[in-house]
Amino acid sequence: MTRTSVGGTAGRLERSLHSLTEAYETRSSWIASRYPGHKFVVWAATLHNTRNLHELTFDEDAESPWEGLSLQDYYRDKRVMGDYLWEELGEDMYSLGFTAFEGAYRTGAPEPGQLEPPSAGSLEDLLASAGLDVAIVDFRSPAAGGECLREALMSRPLGYREMTATWNAVLDGMMFTRVMIPATLVEGDTQ
């Protein structure tokens, strides 16, 4: 993994994320105020739809792409669109994150990254062990027997790095696919 200094690329990335968060929140808030009582979907990377990122905990040795800044420090004070919309909409919104057990993902790099096997006992491990290929896990209102979903649980919805959280404080649910298939460029597309 390439590491960058906090002031360089990471600083530009942080300013870009702040601008994107502000744009998402402003547009989503406008739609909600213009169409009260209607449902709408905001499709975004899981990070943007989360709230309470300070609830995440990482292993001490979790690799960070930012030199001199741990993942724990990076997420400690970060506020994203989900935080602002939750303040405005509360339980009228439902944030769904995405995760997978195996396969590959693409982050803009020329070659897809391969998912590492998840840790035993993680959300991904439990769902795959149950024989599920696709599932939506409801953290907000778990079914009978699902009380453990309101306890600290390891998962990897952000950049496929393992983290632990009481997920109902961060997301309302999680979409699980056993096999992640990376996005592919359309022939002739330059982006």
C-alpha positions in Angstrom: 0.0 0.0 0.0 1.3 3.4 -0.9 1.6 5.8 2.1 1.2 9.5 1.7 1.8 12.4 4.0 -1.1 14.0 5.7 -0.3 17.4 4.2 0.1 16.3 0.6 -2.3 14.0 -1.2 -4.2 13.1 2.0 -4.8 16.8 2.6 -6.2 17.3 -0.9 -8.3 14.1 -0.5 -9.6 15.4 2.8 -10.7 18.7 1.2 -12.3 16.8 -1.7 -14.2 14.5 0.8 -15.4 17.6 2.7 -16.7 19.2 -0.5 -18.4 16.0 -1.6 -20.0 15.5 1.8 -21.3 19.1 1.7 -22.7 18.6 -1.8 -24.4 15.3 -0.9 -25.9 16.6 2.3 -27.1 19.8 0.7 -28.8 18.0 -2.3 -30.2 15.2 -0.1 -31.6 17.7 2.4 -33.1 19.8 -0.4 -34.9 16.7 -1.9 -36.2 15.7 1.5 -37.6 19.2 2.1 -39.1 19.5 -1.3 -40.8 16.2 -1.2 -41.9 15.6 2.4 -43.4 12.2 3.1 -41.8 10.7 0.0 -39.0 8.1 0.0 -35.9 8.6 -2.0 -32.5 6.8 -2.4 -29.1 8.3 -2.1 -26.6 5.9 -3.6 -23.1 6.6 -2.4 -20.0 4.8 -1.2 -20.6 3.3 2.3 -18.3 5.8 3.9 -20.6 8.7 2.9 -23.7 7.1 4.3 -22.3 6.3 7.7 -22.6 8.3 10.9 -20.6 8.3 14.2 -17.3 7.2 12.6 -15.7 7.7 16.0 -17.5 4.5 17.1 -15.1 2.5 14.8 -12.1 0.7 16.4 -9.2 -0.8 14.6 -6.4 -3.2 15.6 -3.3 -1.2 16.6 -1.4 -2.6 13.7 -4.0 -1.8 11.1 -2.2 -0.3 8.1 -3.1 3.3 7.3 -2.5 4.8 3.9 -1.5 8.1 5.6 2.0 8.3 7.1 1.8 9.5 10.7 -1.9 9.1 11.0 -3.6 5.9 12.2 -6.9 4.8 11.0 -8.3 5.4 14.4 -7.1 9.0 14.3 -8.4 9.5 10.8 -12.0 8.5 11.6 -12.1 10.0 15.1 -13.4 13.5 14.2 -14.6 12.8 10.7 -18.2 13.8 9.9 -19.7 12.7 6.6 -23.1 13.1 4.9 -24.7 10.4 7.0 -24.0 12.4 10.2 -25.7 15.5 8.8 -28.7 13.8 7.4 -29.2 11.8 10.6 -29.3 15.1 12.5 -32.0 16.3 10.1 -33.9 13.2 9.4 -33.2 10.8 12.3 -35.0 7.5 11.9 -36.7 8.7 8.7 -33.5 7.7 6.9 -32.0 4.3 6.6 -28.3 3.9 5.8 -27.3 0.6 4.1 -23.6 -0.3 3.9 -22.0 -2.9 1.6 -19.6 -5.7 2.4 -18.4 -9.0 0.9 -16.8 -12.3 1.9 -14.5 -12.9 -1.1 -13.7 -11.7 -4.6 -12.2 -8.6 -5.9 -12.8 -4.8 -5.8 -11.8 -1.8 -7.8 -10.9 1.6 -6.3 -9.8 3.4 -9.4 -6.4 1.5 -9.6 -5.7 -0.2 -13.0 -5.9 -3.7 -11.5 -8.6 -4.9 -9.0 -7.6 -5.6 -5.4 -8.3 -9.1 -4.0 -10.2 -9.4 -0.8 -8.3 -11.1 2.0 -10.2 -13.8 3.9 -12.2 -12.2 6.8 -11.4 -13.0 10.4 -13.2 -15.8 12.1 -16.3 -14.5 13.9 -16.6 -11.3 11.7 -19.9 -10.4 10.1 -18.7 -11.6 6.7 -17.5 -14.9 8.2 -20.8 -15.5 10.0 -22.9 -14.8 7.0 -20.8 -17.0 4.7 -20.7 -19.8 7.3 -24.5 -19.7 7.3 -24.4 -20.5 3.6 -25.7 -17.1 2.4 -24.7 -15.7 -1.0 -26.7 -12.4 -0.6 -28.3 -10.9 2.5 -29.4 -7.7 4.0 -28.7 -7.5 7.7 -30.9 -5.1 9.6 -29.0 -3.6 12.5 -31.8 -1.2 13.4 -34.5 -3.7 14.0 -33.0 -7.2 14.1 -35.3 -10.2 14.0 -35.8 -12.4 17.0 -32.5 -14.1 17.9 -30.5 -11.2 16.3 -29.8 -9.3 19.5 -26.0 -10.0 18.9 -26.3 -7.5 16.0 -26.5 -4.7 18.6 -23.2 -5.7 20.1 -19.6 -4.9 19.0 -18.9 -7.0 15.9 -16.0 -7.0 13.4 -16.8 -6.2 9.8 -15.1 -4.4 6.8 -17.5 -2.1 5.0 -15.0 0.7 4.5 -12.2 0.0 2.1 -12.3 -3.7 3.1 -10.3 -3.0 6.2 -11.5 -4.9 9.3 -12.9 -2.7 12.1 -15.1 -3.3 15.0 -18.2 -1.3 16.0 -21.7 -1.5 17.4 -23.0 -1.2 13.9 -26.4 0.1 14.6 -24.7 3.3 15.8 -22.9 3.6 12.4 -25.3 2.1 9.8 -28.9 0.8 9.9 -28.1 -2.3 7.8 -25.5 -4.0 5.7 -25.9 -5.6 2.2 -23.7 -8.7 2.0 -22.6 -10.5 -1.1 -20.5 -13.6 -0.8 -18.5 -12.8 -4.0 -17.6 -9.2 -4.8 -17.1 -8.6 -8.6 -15.1 -5.5 -9.4 -16.5 -2.8 -11.7 -15.0 -2.9 -15.2 -14.4 -0.1 -17.7 -16.4 -0.1 -20.8 -14.2 -0.5 -23.9 -13.2 2.9 -25.2 -13.9 4.6 -21.8 -11.0 6.7 -20.8 -12.1 7.2 -17.1 
